[in-house]
């Protein structure tokens, strides 16, 4: 999977324009805001879940340290 992510860094301006044009052709201009909204909501939910797990781990560590004292 790392090799897939590596090629994204090698994209130039022309490649990005082609990708954007392909997305516009596939989804149409009216569907793109809806698509972006969905992506933003997914990222927001992921970050909320990540923060929740981090908080739970930190609370567990504080509780464990409190038990030792």
C-alpha positions in Angstrom: 0.0 0.0 0.0 2.9 2.4 0.6 3.8 2.2 -3.1 0.4 3.6 -3.9 0.8 6.5 -1.6 4.3 7.3 -2.9 3.1 8.0 -6.4 0.7 10.7 -5.1 3.6 12.8 -4.1 5.0 12.7 -7.7 2.0 14.3 -9.3 2.6 17.6 -11.0 0.1 20.4 -11.9 -0.9 18.8 -15.2 -1.8 15.5 -13.6 -3.9 17.2 -10.9 -5.8 19.1 -13.6 -6.5 15.9 -15.4 -7.7 14.2 -12.2 -10.0 17.2 -11.4 -11.4 17.2 -15.0 -12.0 13.4 -14.7 -13.9 13.9 -11.4 -16.0 16.7 -13.0 -16.8 14.5 -16.0 -17.7 11.5 -13.8 -19.8 13.2 -11.1 -21.0 16.4 -12.8 -20.7 19.9 -11.5 -23.8 19.6 -9.3 -22.7 16.5 -7.5 -19.3 17.7 -6.5 -20.3 19.9 -3.5 -22.4 17.0 -2.2 -19.4 14.7 -2.7 -17.0 17.1 -0.9 -19.6 17.6 2.0 -19.6 13.8 2.4 -15.9 13.6 2.5 -15.7 16.4 5.0 -18.2 14.7 7.2 -16.3 11.5 7.1 -13.0 13.2 8.0 -14.8 15.0 10.9 -16.2 11.7 12.2 -12.8 10.0 11.9 -11.1 12.9 13.9 -13.9 12.7 16.5 -13.4 9.0 16.9 -9.6 9.4 17.1 -9.9 12.1 19.8 -12.3 9.9 21.8 -9.9 6.9 21.7 -7.0 9.2 22.7 -9.1 10.6 25.6 -10.0 7.1 26.8 -6.4 5.9 26.7 -5.2 9.0 28.6 -8.0 8.5 31.2 -7.0 4.9 31.6 -3.4 5.9 32.1 -4.4 8.5 34.8 -6.5 5.9 36.6 -3.7 3.4 36.5 -1.2 6.0 37.9 -3.7 6.9 40.6 -4.0 3.2 41.7 -0.3 2.9 42.2 -0.1 5.8 44.6 
